[in-house]
Amino acid sequence: VRVNAPEAVLFWITTLALAGSLFLAVHAVIFGRPRTFRLAQGSLLTGLLTLTGLGVLRWVRSGHPPFVSLFESMLTGVWFLLVIYLLLRRRSDVGETILAPVAGIGLLLLGWSASLPKNASPLSAALDNVWLFIHASFATAGAATFLIGASFSTIFLLGEERHGRFAGAVGMLPERRALPRSVERTLLFGLVLWGVMLASGSIWAHSAWGRYWAWDPIELWSLISWLLYAALFHARLALRLSQRVFCWLTIAAALTVVFSLWGVHYVYETIHTYG
């Protein structure tokens, strides 16, 4: 199934919406204009709606959820990123502070996906299994959650120098200590999602290939990412790791998640083929 004109239009509208959201959010931060910040949120919501439409259209045309190809996996990752941001925005004032990095990360992933093959492939016998969709859902949701944690860390590190100006941009910035606490909660949630991804992937692998674990590069890097976050969480709680170091390491760990989910194919031969 080749990408059609409606899918292409929705993809580029989503890209422009996130680009606009990023521009407006940065403008709000620099010039301290809460009204512009609200426009940035509206642009992000527009991007989520068009991305949802793209996913539904692709699902209907291909006959399977948009998880199978690398292009689809990235789109789903961006979708979870925007949904989790909006949920945080509704539950806490802290959530709105990460609009700019969330829009920026989403825009980077969309730009990356634009360079990938966009044709939808039929499911092979090994992929036609409910465990694939459980595994892929938790993988993309977990990656999005870790990227949200990296967004919180980015804002905390930037806010160390320009706390007052940023507070004026969003109207009311919570106490700075609330940002590392948000990183901790997000990290813990991501650990659970990524752990379910690993467990469901093992069950699926046994069903498809007759073994639970094969030390494939994607399996190995996914495990490394989970262990790295677990060690980081332990260091923060038990060893009293400083807020600054904790936030820097959270950003570094997020890069390993992106690599394990979408970058391993560029470096290693793997049995985990998309599409």
C-alpha positions as a Markdown table, in Angstrom:
| # | Residue | x | y | z |
|---|---|---|---|---|
| 1 | Val | 0.0 | 0.0 | 0.0 |
| 2 | Arg | 1.6 | 3.3 | -1.1 |
| 3 | Val | 1.1 | 6.5 | 0.7 |
| 4 | Asn | -1.7 | 8.5 | -0.9 |
| 5 | Ala | -2.4 | 12.2 | -1.2 |
| 6 | Pro | -4.6 | 12.5 | 1.9 |
| 7 | Glu | -2.0 | 10.8 | 4.1 |
| 8 | Ala | 0.7 | 13.1 | 2.7 |
| 9 | Val | -1.4 | 16.2 | 3.3 |
| 10 | Leu | -2.1 | 15.2 | 6.9 |
| 11 | Phe | 1.6 | 14.4 | 7.5 |
| 12 | Trp | 2.7 | 17.8 | 6.3 |
| 13 | Ile | 0.0 | 19.6 | 8.2 |
| 14 | Thr | 1.1 | 17.8 | 11.3 |
| 15 | Thr | 4.7 | 18.8 | 10.6 |
| 16 | Leu | 3.8 | 22.5 | 10.1 |
| 17 | Ala | 1.6 | 22.5 | 13.2 |
| 18 | Leu | 4.4 | 21.2 | 15.4 |
| 19 | Ala | 6.9 | 23.7 | 13.8 |
| 20 | Gly | 4.4 | 26.5 | 14.5 |
| 21 | Ser | 4.0 | 25.3 | 18.1 |
| 22 | Leu | 7.7 | 25.2 | 18.6 |
| 23 | Phe | 8.2 | 28.7 | 17.2 |
| 24 | Leu | 5.3 | 30.2 | 19.2 |
| 25 | Ala | 6.5 | 28.5 | 22.5 |
| 26 | Val | 10.0 | 29.8 | 22.1 |
| 27 | His | 8.6 | 33.2 | 21.2 |
| 28 | Ala | 6.5 | 33.1 | 24.4 |
| 29 | Val | 9.5 | 32.2 | 26.5 |
| 30 | Ile | 11.8 | 34.9 | 25.1 |
| 31 | Phe | 9.2 | 37.7 | 25.2 |
| 32 | Gly | 7.2 | 36.6 | 28.2 |
| 33 | Arg | 3.8 | 36.4 | 26.4 |
| 34 | Pro | 1.3 | 33.9 | 27.9 |
| 35 | Arg | -1.2 | 34.5 | 25.1 |
| 36 | Thr | 1.3 | 33.4 | 22.5 |
| 37 | Phe | 1.9 | 30.3 | 24.7 |
| 38 | Arg | -1.8 | 29.4 | 24.5 |
| 39 | Leu | -1.5 | 29.7 | 20.7 |
| 40 | Ala | 1.4 | 27.3 | 20.8 |
| 41 | Gln | -0.7 | 24.8 | 22.7 |
| 42 | Gly | -3.5 | 25.1 | 20.1 |
| 43 | Ser | -1.1 | 24.5 | 17.3 |
| 44 | Leu | 0.2 | 21.4 | 19.1 |
| 45 | Leu | -3.4 | 20.1 | 19.5 |
| 46 | Thr | -4.0 | 20.7 | 15.8 |
| 47 | Gly | -0.9 | 18.5 | 15.1 |
| 48 | Leu | -2.3 | 15.8 | 17.3 |
| 49 | Leu | -5.6 | 15.8 | 15.6 |
| 50 | Thr | -4.2 | 15.6 | 12.1 |
| 51 | Leu | -1.7 | 12.9 | 13.2 |
| 52 | Thr | -4.6 | 10.9 | 14.6 |
| 53 | Gly | -6.4 | 11.2 | 11.3 |
| 54 | Leu | -3.3 | 10.1 | 9.5 |
| 55 | Gly | -3.0 | 7.0 | 11.7 |
| 56 | Val | -6.6 | 6.1 | 11.3 |
| 57 | Leu | -6.5 | 6.5 | 7.6 |
| 58 | Arg | -3.4 | 4.3 | 7.3 |
| 59 | Trp | -4.9 | 1.7 | 9.6 |
| 60 | Val | -8.1 | 1.5 | 7.4 |
| 61 | Arg | -6.1 | 1.3 | 4.2 |
| 62 | Ser | -3.4 | -1.2 | 5.4 |
| 63 | Gly | -5.7 | -3.4 | 7.6 |
| 64 | His | -3.4 | -3.2 | 10.6 |
| 65 | Pro | -2.5 | -0.6 | 13.3 |
| 66 | Pro | 0.3 | 1.8 | 12.3 |
| 67 | Phe | 3.1 | -0.1 | 14.2 |
| 68 | Val | 4.6 | -2.3 | 11.5 |
| 69 | Ser | 7.0 | -0.2 | 9.5 |
| 70 | Leu | 9.7 | 2.1 | 10.9 |
| 71 | Phe | 7.8 | 5.1 | 9.5 |
| 72 | Glu | 4.7 | 4.0 | 11.3 |
| 73 | Ser | 6.5 | 3.3 | 14.5 |
| 74 | Met | 7.9 | 6.9 | 14.5 |
| 75 | Leu | 4.5 | 8.4 | 13.8 |
| 76 | Thr | 3.0 | 6.4 | 16.7 |
| 77 | Gly | 5.8 | 7.5 | 19.0 |
| 78 | Val | 5.1 | 11.1 | 18.2 |
| 79 | Trp | 1.4 | 10.5 | 18.7 |
| 80 | Phe | 2.0 | 9.1 | 22.2 |
| 81 | Leu | 4.4 | 12.0 | 22.9 |
| 82 | Leu | 1.7 | 14.5 | 22.2 |
| 83 | Val | -1.0 | 12.6 | 24.1 |
| 84 | Ile | 1.1 | 12.2 | 27.2 |
| 85 | Tyr | 2.0 | 15.9 | 27.1 |
| 86 | Leu | -1.7 | 16.9 | 26.9 |
| 87 | Leu | -2.6 | 14.6 | 29.8 |
| 88 | Leu | 0.1 | 16.1 | 31.9 |
| 89 | Arg | -1.0 | 19.5 | 30.9 |
| 90 | Arg | -4.5 | 18.8 | 32.2 |
| 91 | Arg | -3.3 | 17.3 | 35.5 |
| 92 | Ser | -0.6 | 19.7 | 36.5 |
| 93 | Asp | 0.8 | 23.2 | 35.9 |
| 94 | Val | 4.2 | 21.6 | 35.6 |
| 95 | Gly | 3.2 | 19.9 | 32.4 |
| 96 | Glu | 2.8 | 23.1 | 30.4 |
| 97 | Thr | 6.4 | 24.1 | 30.9 |
| 98 | Ile | 7.7 | 21.4 | 28.6 |
| 99 | Leu | 5.7 | 22.4 | 25.5 |
| 100 | Ala | 8.7 | 23.7 | 23.6 |
| 101 | Pro | 10.9 | 20.6 | 24.0 |
| 102 | Val | 8.0 | 18.3 | 23.3 |
| 103 | Ala | 7.1 | 20.1 | 20.1 |
| 104 | Gly | 10.8 | 20.1 | 19.1 |
| 105 | Ile | 11.3 | 16.4 | 19.7 |
| 106 | Gly | 8.1 | 15.6 | 17.8 |
| 107 | Leu | 9.3 | 17.8 | 14.9 |
| 108 | Leu | 12.7 | 16.0 | 14.8 |
| 109 | Leu | 11.0 | 12.6 | 14.8 |
| 110 | Leu | 8.7 | 13.7 | 12.0 |
| 111 | Gly | 11.6 | 15.0 | 10.0 |
| 112 | Trp | 13.5 | 11.7 | 10.5 |
| 113 | Ser | 10.4 | 9.7 | 9.4 |
| 114 | Ala | 10.1 | 11.9 | 6.3 |
| 115 | Ser | 13.3 | 10.3 | 5.0 |
| 116 | Leu | 12.0 | 6.7 | 5.5 |
| 117 | Pro | 10.1 | 4.5 | 3.1 |
| 118 | Lys | 6.4 | 5.2 | 3.6 |
| 119 | Asn | 4.7 | 2.2 | 1.9 |
| 120 | Ala | 2.6 | 0.0 | 4.2 |
| 121 | Ser | 3.5 | -3.7 | 4.0 |
| 122 | Pro | 1.1 | -6.6 | 4.7 |
| 123 | Leu | 1.7 | -8.5 | 7.9 |
| 124 | Ser | 3.9 | -11.6 | 7.7 |
| 125 | Ala | 2.9 | -14.7 | 9.5 |
| 126 | Ala | 5.4 | -14.0 | 12.3 |
| 127 | Leu | 4.0 | -10.4 | 12.8 |
| 128 | Asp | 0.3 | -11.4 | 12.6 |
| 129 | Asn | 0.0 | -11.9 | 16.3 |
| 130 | Val | -1.7 | -9.9 | 19.1 |
| 131 | Trp | 1.5 | -9.8 | 21.0 |
| 132 | Leu | 3.1 | -7.7 | 18.3 |
| 133 | Phe | 0.6 | -4.9 | 18.9 |
| 134 | Ile | 0.9 | -5.1 | 22.7 |
| 135 | His | 4.7 | -5.1 | 22.3 |
| 136 | Ala | 4.7 | -2.2 | 19.8 |
| 137 | Ser | 2.2 | -0.2 | 21.8 |
| 138 | Phe | 4.2 | -0.3 | 25.0 |
| 139 | Ala | 7.5 | 0.3 | 23.1 |
| 140 | Thr | 6.3 | 3.5 | 21.5 |
| 141 | Ala | 4.4 | 4.7 | 24.7 |
| 142 | Gly | 7.5 | 3.9 | 26.8 |
| 143 | Ala | 9.8 | 5.8 | 24.4 |
| 144 | Ala | 7.4 | 8.8 | 24.5 |
| 145 | Thr | 7.4 | 8.7 | 28.3 |
| 146 | Phe | 11.1 | 8.7 | 28.5 |
| 147 | Leu | 11.3 | 11.6 | 26.0 |
| 148 | Ile | 8.8 | 13.5 | 28.2 |
| 149 | Gly | 11.2 | 12.9 | 31.2 |
| 150 | Ala | 14.0 | 14.3 | 29.0 |
| 151 | Ser | 11.9 | 17.4 | 28.3 |
| 152 | Phe | 11.3 | 18.0 | 32.0 |
| 153 | Ser | 15.1 | 17.7 | 32.5 |
| 154 | Thr | 15.8 | 20.1 | 29.6 |
| 155 | Ile | 13.5 | 22.8 | 31.1 |
| 156 | Phe | 15.0 | 22.4 | 34.6 |
| 157 | Leu | 18.6 | 22.8 | 33.2 |
| 158 | Leu | 17.7 | 25.8 | 31.1 |
| 159 | Gly | 15.7 | 27.3 | 34.0 |
| 160 | Glu | 18.7 | 27.3 | 36.3 |
| 161 | Glu | 19.9 | 30.4 | 34.5 |
| 162 | Arg | 16.7 | 32.1 | 33.4 |
| 163 | His | 14.1 | 31.0 | 35.9 |
| 164 | Gly | 12.4 | 34.4 | 36.1 |
| 165 | Arg | 11.9 | 35.0 | 32.4 |
| 166 | Phe | 10.5 | 31.5 | 31.8 |
| 167 | Ala | 8.1 | 32.0 | 34.7 |
| 168 | Gly | 6.7 | 35.1 | 33.1 |
| 169 | Ala | 6.2 | 33.2 | 29.8 |
| 170 | Val | 3.9 | 30.5 | 31.2 |
| 171 | Gly | 2.2 | 32.7 | 33.7 |
| 172 | Met | 3.1 | 30.6 | 36.8 |
| 173 | Leu | 6.1 | 28.3 | 36.9 |
| 174 | Pro | 5.9 | 25.8 | 39.9 |
| 175 | Glu | 8.8 | 25.6 | 42.3 |
| 176 | Arg | 11.9 | 24.4 | 40.5 |
| 177 | Arg | 12.1 | 21.3 | 42.7 |
| 178 | Ala | 8.8 | 20.2 | 41.2 |
| 179 | Leu | 10.6 | 19.6 | 37.9 |
| 180 | Pro | 13.0 | 16.9 | 39.1 |
| 181 | Arg | 10.1 | 15.3 | 41.0 |
| 182 | Ser | 8.2 | 15.2 | 37.7 |
| 183 | Val | 11.2 | 13.6 | 36.1 |
| 184 | Glu | 11.2 | 10.9 | 38.8 |
| 185 | Arg | 7.5 | 10.1 | 38.3 |
| 186 | Thr | 7.8 | 10.1 | 34.6 |
| 187 | Leu | 10.9 | 7.9 | 34.7 |
| 188 | Leu | 9.1 | 5.4 | 37.0 |
| 189 | Phe | 6.1 | 5.2 | 34.6 |
| 190 | Gly | 8.4 | 4.7 | 31.7 |
| 191 | Leu | 10.2 | 1.9 | 33.5 |
| 192 | Val | 6.9 | 0.1 | 33.9 |
| 193 | Leu | 5.9 | 0.6 | 30.2 |
| 194 | Trp | 9.4 | -0.4 | 28.9 |
| 195 | Gly | 9.4 | -3.5 | 31.2 |
| 196 | Val | 6.0 | -4.6 | 29.8 |
| 197 | Met | 7.5 | -4.1 | 26.3 |
| 198 | Leu | 10.4 | -6.4 | 27.2 |
| 199 | Ala | 8.1 | -9.0 | 28.7 |
| 200 | Ser | 5.6 | -9.0 | 25.9 |
| 201 | Gly | 8.3 | -9.0 | 23.3 |
| 202 | Ser | 9.7 | -12.2 | 24.9 |
| 203 | Ile | 6.3 | -13.9 | 24.8 |
| 204 | Trp | 5.8 | -12.8 | 21.2 |
| 205 | Ala | 9.4 | -14.1 | 20.3 |
| 206 | His | 8.6 | -17.5 | 21.8 |
| 207 | Ser | 5.4 | -17.7 | 19.9 |
| 208 | Ala | 7.0 | -16.6 | 16.6 |
| 209 | Trp | 10.5 | -18.0 | 16.8 |
| 210 | Gly | 10.4 | -20.6 | 19.5 |
| 211 | Arg | 12.7 | -18.8 | 22.0 |
| 212 | Tyr | 12.2 | -16.0 | 24.6 |
| 213 | Trp | 15.6 | -14.3 | 24.1 |
| 214 | Ala | 18.2 | -14.4 | 21.4 |
| 215 | Trp | 20.6 | -11.5 | 22.3 |
| 216 | Asp | 19.6 | -9.7 | 19.2 |
| 217 | Pro | 20.9 | -6.1 | 19.0 |
| 218 | Ile | 17.4 | -4.5 | 19.5 |
| 219 | Glu | 16.7 | -6.9 | 22.5 |
| 220 | Leu | 20.1 | -6.1 | 24.0 |
| 221 | Trp | 19.9 | -2.3 | 23.6 |
| 222 | Ser | 16.3 | -2.3 | 24.9 |
| 223 | Leu | 17.5 | -4.2 | 28.0 |
| 224 | Ile | 20.5 | -1.8 | 28.4 |
| 225 | Ser | 18.1 | 1.2 | 28.3 |
| 226 | Trp | 15.8 | -0.4 | 30.9 |
| 227 | Leu | 18.8 | -1.2 | 33.2 |
| 228 | Leu | 20.2 | 2.2 | 32.7 |
| 229 | Tyr | 17.0 | 3.9 | 33.8 |
| 230 | Ala | 16.6 | 1.5 | 36.7 |
| 231 | Ala | 20.1 | 2.3 | 37.9 |
| 232 | Leu | 19.5 | 6.0 | 37.4 |
| 233 | Phe | 16.3 | 5.9 | 39.4 |
| 234 | His | 18.0 | 4.0 | 42.2 |
| 235 | Ala | 20.9 | 6.5 | 42.2 |
| 236 | Arg | 18.5 | 9.3 | 42.5 |
| 237 | Leu | 16.5 | 7.8 | 45.4 |
| 238 | Ala | 19.2 | 5.9 | 47.3 |
| 239 | Leu | 22.4 | 7.7 | 46.6 |
| 240 | Arg | 20.9 | 11.3 | 46.6 |
| 241 | Leu | 22.2 | 12.0 | 43.1 |
| 242 | Ser | 22.2 | 15.8 | 42.5 |
| 243 | Gln | 19.3 | 17.3 | 40.5 |
| 244 | Arg | 21.6 | 18.7 | 37.8 |
| 245 | Val | 23.5 | 15.4 | 37.3 |
| 246 | Phe | 20.2 | 13.4 | 37.4 |
| 247 | Cys | 18.6 | 15.6 | 34.7 |
| 248 | Trp | 21.7 | 15.4 | 32.4 |
| 249 | Leu | 21.8 | 11.6 | 32.8 |
| 250 | Thr | 18.0 | 11.4 | 32.1 |
| 251 | Ile | 18.6 | 13.1 | 28.8 |
| 252 | Ala | 21.5 | 10.8 | 27.9 |
| 253 | Ala | 19.4 | 7.7 | 28.8 |
| 254 | Ala | 16.6 | 8.9 | 26.5 |
| 255 | Leu | 19.1 | 8.8 | 23.6 |
| 256 | Thr | 19.7 | 5.1 | 24.2 |
| 257 | Val | 15.9 | 4.5 | 24.0 |
| 258 | Val | 15.7 | 6.3 | 20.7 |
| 259 | Phe | 18.6 | 4.3 | 19.4 |
| 260 | Ser | 17.3 | 1.0 | 20.6 |
| 261 | Leu | 13.8 | 1.6 | 19.1 |
| 262 | Trp | 14.7 | 3.4 | 15.8 |
| 263 | Gly | 18.4 | 3.6 | 15.3 |
| 264 | Val | 19.7 | 0.0 | 15.8 |
| 265 | His | 18.8 | -0.8 | 12.2 |
| 266 | Tyr | 21.4 | 1.7 | 10.9 |
| 267 | Val | 24.3 | 0.0 | 12.7 |
| 268 | Tyr | 23.5 | -3.7 | 13.3 |
| 269 | Glu | 22.0 | -6.6 | 11.4 |
| 270 | Thr | 18.9 | -7.7 | 13.3 |
| 271 | Ile | 16.1 | -10.2 | 13.1 |
| 272 | His | 13.7 | -7.4 | 14.2 |
| 273 | Thr | 12.8 | -6.2 | 10.8 |
| 274 | Tyr | 10.1 | -3.6 | 10.3 |
| 275 | Gly | 7.4 | -4.0 | 7.7 |
